[in-house]
């Protein structure tokens, strides 16, 4: 006699709005989930903090969460890093994704020496994040790099045609 293991419904996590708006809630939800748990991430995010997106991506990978990313509307900028880390990616033909190089913004008052050090750090980090994103997508690396360099808006069909996600009809 075999005992069937009850299949647990995937944890559902919304990533809606700016990364700064959802980072804390997403990290808390992921920390409450058991390692290797199935999760569905729902995206409608214009991006935001690269550091916040990197924190979520790092936690996903460290806890070996099995994530499906679904773009409900937009998944752009820093949010793309989290989407790229998902093992399964779904988009509609209406989905919009903006690929671009990292942008630096500071609302702090800094001296010239500190700004110079940050600019040097930022230059290396920009390349490293671009490399990580291309690696996480796993396929069409040259296409991802080209879109990123161009600062290009891409629709769901183009993402699916590049093999980066599956297309589903609304």
C-alpha positions in Angstrom: 0.0 0.0 0.0 1.5 3.4 -1.0 0.8 6.5 0.9 0.3 9.5 -1.4 2.0 12.6 -0.3 -0.4 15.5 -0.3 0.7 18.0 -2.9 0.9 21.5 -1.6 -0.4 24.4 -3.6 2.4 26.7 -4.7 3.0 29.8 -2.6 1.7 32.8 -4.5 3.6 36.1 -4.2 2.7 39.4 -5.9 5.5 41.7 -7.1 3.4 44.7 -7.9 4.7 48.3 -8.2 8.2 49.5 -7.4 10.8 47.0 -6.1 11.0 49.2 -2.9 7.3 48.6 -2.3 7.4 44.8 -2.4 11.0 43.8 -1.4 10.3 43.4 2.3 7.1 41.5 1.9 8.5 39.1 -0.7 11.6 38.4 1.4 9.4 37.7 4.4 7.2 35.3 2.4 10.2 33.5 1.0 11.8 33.1 4.5 8.5 31.6 5.8 8.5 29.1 2.9 10.3 25.8 3.3 13.4 25.4 1.1 12.7 24.0 -2.4 9.0 25.1 -2.1 7.1 25.8 -5.3 6.3 29.5 -5.7 4.4 31.5 -8.2 5.5 35.1 -8.6 3.1 37.5 -10.2 4.8 40.5 -11.8 3.5 44.0 -12.6 6.5 46.0 -11.8 8.3 48.9 -13.5 11.5 48.0 -11.5 13.3 50.1 -8.9 16.2 49.2 -6.6 18.7 46.9 -8.1 19.9 46.0 -4.6 16.3 45.0 -3.6 15.9 42.8 -6.7 19.3 41.3 -6.1 18.3 40.5 -2.5 15.1 38.7 -3.6 17.0 36.8 -6.4 19.8 35.8 -4.0 17.2 34.5 -1.5 15.3 32.6 -4.2 18.5 30.8 -5.2 19.9 30.3 -1.7 16.6 28.6 -0.5 16.3 26.7 -3.9 12.7 27.9 -4.3 11.1 26.5 -7.4 9.6 29.7 -8.9 7.3 30.3 -11.8 7.2 33.9 -12.9 4.1 35.3 -14.6 4.1 38.8 -16.1 0.6 40.2 -15.6 1.4 43.5 -17.2 4.9 44.9 -17.0 8.2 43.4 -15.7 10.9 46.0 -16.3 14.3 47.1 -15.2 15.4 45.6 -11.8 12.3 43.4 -11.7 13.7 41.5 -14.7 16.5 40.1 -12.5 13.9 38.3 -10.3 12.0 37.2 -13.4 15.2 35.8 -15.0 15.9 33.8 -11.8 12.5 31.9 -12.2 12.8 28.4 -13.5 9.6 28.8 -15.5 8.5 32.1 -17.1 5.1 33.0 -18.5 4.1 36.0 -20.5 1.2 37.2 -22.6 1.6 38.9 -26.0 0.6 42.1 -24.1 3.4 41.8 -21.5 5.9 44.6 -21.6 9.5 44.2 -20.4 12.1 47.0 -20.4 15.8 45.9 -20.7 18.4 48.6 -19.9 21.7 49.1 -18.2 21.6 49.8 -14.4 21.0 53.4 -13.5 22.5 55.2 -10.5 20.5 57.6 -8.5 21.4 59.2 -5.3 19.4 61.6 -3.2 22.2 62.0 -0.7 24.7 64.8 -0.6 28.1 63.4 -1.3 31.5 64.9 -1.7 33.5 64.6 -4.9 35.8 61.9 -3.5 33.0 59.7 -2.4 31.2 60.2 -5.7 34.3 59.2 -7.6 34.7 56.0 -5.5 31.0 55.2 -6.1 31.3 55.8 -9.8 34.2 53.3 -10.0 32.2 50.8 -8.0 29.1 51.4 -10.1 30.9 50.7 -13.3 32.0 47.3 -12.3 28.7 46.5 -10.7 26.8 47.5 -13.8 28.7 44.9 -15.8 28.4 42.2 -13.1 24.6 42.6 -12.9 24.2 42.5 -16.7 26.3 39.3 -16.7 24.2 37.8 -13.9 20.9 38.6 -15.7 22.1 37.1 -19.0 23.3 34.0 -17.1 20.0 33.6 -15.2 17.9 33.8 -18.4 20.1 30.9 -19.6 19.4 31.2 -23.3 19.5 33.9 -25.9 22.3 35.6 -24.0 23.4 37.7 -27.0 19.8 38.9 -27.5 19.4 39.8 -23.8 22.7 41.8 -24.0 21.6 43.6 -27.1 18.2 44.6 -25.7 20.0 45.8 -22.5 22.5 47.9 -24.4 19.7 49.4 -26.6 17.5 50.1 -23.6 14.7 48.3 -25.4 11.1 47.7 -24.6 10.2 44.1 -25.6 6.7 42.5 -25.8 5.7 39.1 -24.6 5.8 37.6 -28.1 9.4 38.7 -28.6 10.4 37.2 -25.2 8.7 33.9 -26.1 10.2 33.9 -29.6 13.7 34.3 -28.0 13.0 31.3 -25.9 13.1 33.2 -22.6 9.5 32.5 -21.6 6.3 30.7 -22.6 3.5 32.6 -24.2 -0.1 32.0 -22.9 -3.3 33.6 -24.1 -5.4 35.9 -22.0 
